[in-house]
Amino acid sequence: MFIERLIELSAYCALIQGNYEWKAVLTKVRAALTLYPEQLSG
């Protein structure tokens, strides 16, 4: 369930990334959120 939430958060970051001020930050957050499920399930 935790892994599913991380994946959903990553998708949400992509959705709200359109705001230019937050784009750089959200890109890094999204990248981290994408890696965590892979690390936790492996």
C-alpha distance matrix in Angstrom:
0.0 3.8 5.4 5.1 6.4 8.8 10.0 10.6 12.5 14.4 15.5 16.5 18.6 20.4 21.1 22.7 24.4 27.6 28.9 31.2 31.1 27.4 27.2 27.8 25.2 22.5 23.3 22.6 19.4 18.2 19.3 17.5 14.2 14.8 15.7 13.0 10.4 13.5 14.5 11.4 11.3 15.1
3.8 0.0 3.8 5.4 5.2 6.4 8.8 9.9 10.6 12.6 14.5 15.3 16.7 18.9 20.0 21.2 22.5 26.0 27.0 29.0 28.6 24.8 24.8 25.0 22.3 19.9 20.7 19.6 16.4 15.6 16.7 14.4 11.3 12.6 13.2 10.1 8.3 11.8 12.3 9.3 10.4 14.0
5.4 3.8 0.0 3.8 5.4 5.1 6.4 8.7 9.9 10.7 12.6 14.3 15.5 17.1 18.7 20.4 21.2 24.7 26.1 27.8 27.9 24.1 23.5 23.6 21.3 18.7 18.9 18.0 15.2 13.8 14.3 12.5 9.4 9.7 10.3 7.8 5.0 8.5 9.7 7.4 7.8 11.4
5.1 5.4 3.8 0.0 3.8 5.5 5.1 6.2 8.7 9.9 10.7 12.4 14.4 15.7 16.7 18.7 20.0 23.2 24.9 27.0 27.3 23.7 23.1 23.8 21.7 18.6 19.1 18.9 15.9 14.0 15.3 14.2 10.6 10.7 12.4 10.6 7.8 10.9 13.0 11.0 10.8 14.3
6.4 5.2 5.4 3.8 0.0 3.8 5.4 5.0 6.1 8.6 9.8 10.3 12.3 14.3 15.1 16.4 18.0 21.3 22.5 24.8 24.8 21.1 21.0 21.8 19.3 16.4 17.5 17.3 13.9 12.6 14.5 13.2 9.5 10.8 12.8 10.7 9.1 12.8 14.3 12.4 13.2 16.7
8.8 6.4 5.1 5.5 3.8 0.0 3.8 5.4 5.1 6.2 8.7 9.8 10.6 12.7 14.3 15.5 16.3 19.9 21.1 22.9 22.8 19.0 18.6 19.0 16.5 13.8 14.5 13.9 10.7 9.4 10.9 9.4 5.7 7.3 9.2 7.4 6.6 10.1 11.5 10.5 11.8 14.8
10.0 8.8 6.4 5.1 5.4 3.8 0.0 3.8 5.4 5.1 6.4 8.7 10.0 11.0 12.6 14.7 15.4 18.7 20.5 22.4 22.9 19.3 18.3 19.0 17.2 14.0 14.1 14.3 11.7 9.2 10.6 10.4 6.7 6.4 9.3 8.8 7.0 9.8 12.3 11.8 12.1 14.9
10.6 9.9 8.7 6.2 5.0 5.4 3.8 0.0 3.8 5.4 5.1 6.2 8.7 9.9 10.5 12.5 14.1 17.1 18.9 21.2 21.8 18.3 17.7 19.1 17.2 13.8 14.7 15.4 12.4 10.2 12.7 12.6 9.0 9.5 12.7 12.0 10.6 13.6 15.9 15.1 15.5 18.5
12.5 10.6 9.9 8.7 6.1 5.1 5.4 3.8 0.0 3.8 5.4 4.9 6.2 8.7 9.7 10.6 12.0 15.3 16.5 18.7 18.8 15.1 15.0 16.1 13.9 10.6 12.1 12.5 9.2 7.7 10.8 10.4 7.0 8.9 11.9 11.2 11.0 14.1 15.8 15.4 16.6 19.4
14.4 12.6 10.7 9.9 8.6 6.2 5.1 5.4 3.8 0.0 3.8 5.4 5.2 6.5 8.9 10.3 10.5 14.0 15.6 17.3 17.9 14.3 13.2 14.1 12.5 9.0 9.4 10.2 7.6 4.8 7.6 8.3 5.4 6.1 9.7 10.1 10.2 12.5 14.6 15.0 16.0 18.3
15.5 14.5 12.6 10.7 9.8 8.7 6.4 5.1 5.4 3.8 0.0 3.8 5.4 5.1 6.4 9.0 9.9 12.7 15.0 17.2 18.3 15.0 13.8 15.5 14.5 10.7 11.1 12.9 10.7 7.7 10.5 11.9 9.1 8.9 12.7 13.4 12.7 14.8 17.4 17.7 18.1 20.5
16.5 15.3 14.3 12.4 10.3 9.8 8.7 6.2 4.9 5.4 3.8 0.0 3.8 5.3 4.9 6.4 8.4 11.2 12.8 15.5 16.3 13.0 12.6 14.8 13.4 9.7 11.3 13.2 10.6 8.6 12.1 13.1 10.5 11.5 15.1 15.3 15.1 17.6 19.8 19.8 20.7 23.3
18.6 16.7 15.5 14.4 12.3 10.6 10.0 8.7 6.2 5.2 5.4 3.8 0.0 3.8 5.4 5.4 5.8 9.3 10.6 12.6 13.2 9.8 9.1 11.1 9.7 5.9 7.7 9.7 7.5 5.9 9.6 10.9 9.2 10.5 13.8 14.5 15.2 17.4 19.2 19.8 21.1 23.3
20.4 18.9 17.1 15.7 14.3 12.7 11.0 9.9 8.7 6.5 5.1 5.3 3.8 0.0 3.8 5.6 5.1 7.9 10.4 12.2 13.9 11.0 9.1 11.4 11.3 7.6 7.8 10.8 9.8 7.1 10.0 12.5 11.0 11.0 14.6 16.0 16.3 17.9 20.3 21.2 22.0 23.9
21.1 20.0 18.7 16.7 15.1 14.3 12.6 10.5 9.7 8.9 6.4 4.9 5.4 3.8 0.0 3.8 5.6 7.2 9.7 12.5 14.3 11.8 10.7 13.8 13.5 10.0 11.1 14.1 12.7 10.4 13.7 15.8 13.9 14.2 17.9 18.9 18.8 20.8 23.2 23.7 24.4 26.7
22.7 21.2 20.4 18.7 16.4 15.5 14.7 12.5 10.6 10.3 9.0 6.4 5.4 5.6 3.8 0.0 3.8 5.4 6.7 9.8 11.0 8.6 8.5 11.9 11.3 8.3 10.5 13.3 11.9 10.8 14.3 16.0 14.6 15.7 19.1 19.9 20.5 22.6 24.6 25.1 26.3 28.5
24.4 22.5 21.2 20.0 18.0 16.3 15.4 14.1 12.0 10.5 9.9 8.4 5.8 5.1 5.6 3.8 0.0 3.8 5.4 7.3 9.0 6.6 5.2 8.6 8.9 6.2 7.5 10.9 10.5 9.5 12.4 14.7 14.0 14.9 18.0 19.4 20.4 22.0 23.9 25.0 26.3 28.1
27.6 26.0 24.7 23.2 21.3 19.9 18.7 17.1 15.3 14.0 12.7 11.2 9.3 7.9 7.2 5.4 3.8 0.0 3.8 5.9 8.8 8.0 6.7 10.5 11.7 9.6 10.7 14.2 14.2 13.1 15.8 18.3 17.8 18.4 21.5 23.1 23.9 25.5 27.5 28.6 29.8 31.5
28.9 27.0 26.1 24.9 22.5 21.1 20.5 18.9 16.5 15.6 15.0 12.8 10.6 10.4 9.7 6.7 5.4 3.8 0.0 3.8 5.6 5.6 6.1 9.7 10.6 9.5 11.4 14.3 14.3 14.3 17.1 19.1 18.8 20.0 22.9 24.2 25.5 27.2 28.9 29.9 31.4 33.2
31.2 29.0 27.8 27.0 24.8 22.9 22.4 21.2 18.7 17.3 17.2 15.5 12.6 12.2 12.5 9.8 7.3 5.9 3.8 0.0 3.8 5.5 5.0 7.9 9.8 9.9 10.9 13.7 14.7 15.0 17.1 19.3 19.8 20.8 23.3 24.9 26.6 28.0 29.4 30.8 32.5 33.9
31.1 28.6 27.9 27.3 24.8 22.8 22.9 21.8 18.8 17.9 18.3 16.3 13.2 13.9 14.3 11.0 9.0 8.8 5.6 3.8 0.0 3.8 5.8 7.4 8.4 9.5 11.4 13.3 14.0 15.2 17.3 18.9 19.6 21.3 23.4 24.7 26.7 28.3 29.3 30.6 32.7 34.1
27.4 24.8 24.1 23.7 21.1 19.0 19.3 18.3 15.1 14.3 15.0 13.0 9.8 11.0 11.8 8.6 6.6 8.0 5.6 5.5 3.8 0.0 3.8 5.7 5.4 5.9 8.4 10.2 10.4 11.7 14.1 15.4 15.9 17.7 20.0 21.0 23.0 24.8 25.7 26.9 29.0 30.5
27.2 24.8 23.5 23.1 21.0 18.6 18.3 17.7 15.0 13.2 13.8 12.6 9.1 9.1 10.7 8.5 5.2 6.7 6.1 5.0 5.8 3.8 0.0 3.8 5.5 5.2 6.0 8.8 9.8 10.2 12.1 14.3 15.0 16.0 18.4 20.0 21.9 23.1 24.4 26.0 27.8 29.0
27.8 25.0 23.6 23.8 21.8 19.0 19.0 19.1 16.1 14.1 15.5 14.8 11.1 11.4 13.8 11.9 8.6 10.5 9.7 7.9 7.4 5.7 3.8 0.0 3.8 5.6 5.2 6.6 8.9 10.0 10.9 12.8 14.5 15.6 17.2 19.0 21.4 22.3 23.1 25.0 27.1 28.0
25.2 22.3 21.3 21.7 19.3 16.5 17.2 17.2 13.9 12.5 14.5 13.4 9.7 11.3 13.5 11.3 8.9 11.7 10.6 9.8 8.4 5.4 5.5 3.8 0.0 3.8 5.4 5.4 6.3 8.6 10.1 10.9 12.3 14.3 15.8 16.9 19.5 20.9 21.4 22.9 25.2 26.4
22.5 19.9 18.7 18.6 16.4 13.8 14.0 13.8 10.6 9.0 10.7 9.7 5.9 7.6 10.0 8.3 6.2 9.6 9.5 9.9 9.5 5.9 5.2 5.6 3.8 0.0 3.8 5.4 4.9 5.8 8.3 9.7 10.1 11.8 14.1 15.2 17.2 18.8 19.9 21.2 23.1 24.6
23.3 20.7 18.9 19.1 17.5 14.5 14.1 14.7 12.1 9.4 11.1 11.3 7.7 7.8 11.1 10.5 7.5 10.7 11.4 10.9 11.4 8.4 6.0 5.2 5.4 3.8 0.0 3.8 5.5 5.2 6.2 8.7 9.9 10.5 12.5 14.6 16.6 17.5 18.7 20.5 22.3 23.3
22.6 19.6 18.0 18.9 17.3 13.9 14.3 15.4 12.5 10.2 12.9 13.2 9.7 10.8 14.1 13.3 10.9 14.2 14.3 13.7 13.3 10.2 8.8 6.6 5.4 5.4 3.8 0.0 3.8 5.4 5.1 6.3 8.6 9.9 10.9 12.6 15.3 16.1 16.6 18.6 20.8 21.5
19.4 16.4 15.2 15.9 13.9 10.7 11.7 12.4 9.2 7.6 10.7 10.6 7.5 9.8 12.7 11.9 10.5 14.2 14.3 14.7 14.0 10.4 9.8 8.9 6.3 4.9 5.5 3.8 0.0 3.8 5.4 5.2 6.1 8.5 10.0 10.7 13.2 14.9 15.4 16.7 19.0 20.4
18.2 15.6 13.8 14.0 12.6 9.4 9.2 10.2 7.7 4.8 7.7 8.6 5.9 7.1 10.4 10.8 9.5 13.1 14.3 15.0 15.2 11.7 10.2 10.0 8.6 5.8 5.2 5.4 3.8 0.0 3.8 5.4 5.0 6.1 8.7 10.1 11.7 13.2 14.6 15.9 17.6 19.1
19.3 16.7 14.3 15.3 14.5 10.9 10.6 12.7 10.8 7.6 10.5 12.1 9.6 10.0 13.7 14.3 12.4 15.8 17.1 17.1 17.3 14.1 12.1 10.9 10.1 8.3 6.2 5.1 5.4 3.8 0.0 3.8 5.5 5.1 6.4 8.9 11.0 11.4 12.6 14.7 16.4 17.1
17.5 14.4 12.5 14.2 13.2 9.4 10.4 12.6 10.4 8.3 11.9 13.1 10.9 12.5 15.8 16.0 14.7 18.3 19.1 19.3 18.9 15.4 14.3 12.8 10.9 9.7 8.7 6.3 5.2 5.4 3.8 0.0 3.8 5.3 5.2 6.3 9.3 10.3 10.5 12.3 14.6 15.5
14.2 11.3 9.4 10.6 9.5 5.7 6.7 9.0 7.0 5.4 9.1 10.5 9.2 11.0 13.9 14.6 14.0 17.8 18.8 19.8 19.6 15.9 15.0 14.5 12.3 10.1 9.9 8.6 6.1 5.0 5.5 3.8 0.0 3.8 5.5 5.4 7.2 9.3 10.3 11.1 13.1 14.8
14.8 12.6 9.7 10.7 10.8 7.3 6.4 9.5 8.9 6.1 8.9 11.5 10.5 11.0 14.2 15.7 14.9 18.4 20.0 20.8 21.3 17.7 16.0 15.6 14.3 11.8 10.5 9.9 8.5 6.1 5.1 5.3 3.8 0.0 3.8 5.8 6.3 7.2 9.3 10.8 11.9 13.2
15.7 13.2 10.3 12.4 12.8 9.2 9.3 12.7 11.9 9.7 12.7 15.1 13.8 14.6 17.9 19.1 18.0 21.5 22.9 23.3 23.4 20.0 18.4 17.2 15.8 14.1 12.5 10.9 10.0 8.7 6.4 5.2 5.5 3.8 0.0 3.8 5.7 5.3 6.3 8.7 10.3 10.8
13.0 10.1 7.8 10.6 10.7 7.4 8.8 12.0 11.2 10.1 13.4 15.3 14.5 16.0 18.9 19.9 19.4 23.1 24.2 24.9 24.7 21.0 20.0 19.0 16.9 15.2 14.6 12.6 10.7 10.1 8.9 6.3 5.4 5.8 3.8 0.0 3.8 5.4 5.1 6.0 8.5 9.9
10.4 8.3 5.0 7.8 9.1 6.6 7.0 10.6 11.0 10.2 12.7 15.1 15.2 16.3 18.8 20.5 20.4 23.9 25.5 26.6 26.7 23.0 21.9 21.4 19.5 17.2 16.6 15.3 13.2 11.7 11.0 9.3 7.2 6.3 5.7 3.8 0.0 3.8 5.4 5.1 6.0 8.4
13.5 11.8 8.5 10.9 12.8 10.1 9.8 13.6 14.1 12.5 14.8 17.6 17.4 17.9 20.8 22.6 22.0 25.5 27.2 28.0 28.3 24.8 23.1 22.3 20.9 18.8 17.5 16.1 14.9 13.2 11.4 10.3 9.3 7.2 5.3 5.4 3.8 0.0 3.8 5.6 5.4 6.1
14.5 12.3 9.7 13.0 14.3 11.5 12.3 15.9 15.8 14.6 17.4 19.8 19.2 20.3 23.2 24.6 23.9 27.5 28.9 29.4 29.3 25.7 24.4 23.1 21.4 19.9 18.7 16.6 15.4 14.6 12.6 10.5 10.3 9.3 6.3 5.1 5.4 3.8 0.0 3.8 5.6 5.3
11.4 9.3 7.4 11.0 12.4 10.5 11.8 15.1 15.4 15.0 17.7 19.8 19.8 21.2 23.7 25.1 25.0 28.6 29.9 30.8 30.6 26.9 26.0 25.0 22.9 21.2 20.5 18.6 16.7 15.9 14.7 12.3 11.1 10.8 8.7 6.0 5.1 5.6 3.8 0.0 3.8 5.6
11.3 10.4 7.8 10.8 13.2 11.8 12.1 15.5 16.6 16.0 18.1 20.7 21.1 22.0 24.4 26.3 26.3 29.8 31.4 32.5 32.7 29.0 27.8 27.1 25.2 23.1 22.3 20.8 19.0 17.6 16.4 14.6 13.1 11.9 10.3 8.5 6.0 5.4 5.6 3.8 0.0 3.8
15.1 14.0 11.4 14.3 16.7 14.8 14.9 18.5 19.4 18.3 20.5 23.3 23.3 23.9 26.7 28.5 28.1 31.5 33.2 33.9 34.1 30.5 29.0 28.0 26.4 24.6 23.3 21.5 20.4 19.1 17.1 15.5 14.8 13.2 10.8 9.9 8.4 6.1 5.3 5.6 3.8 0.0
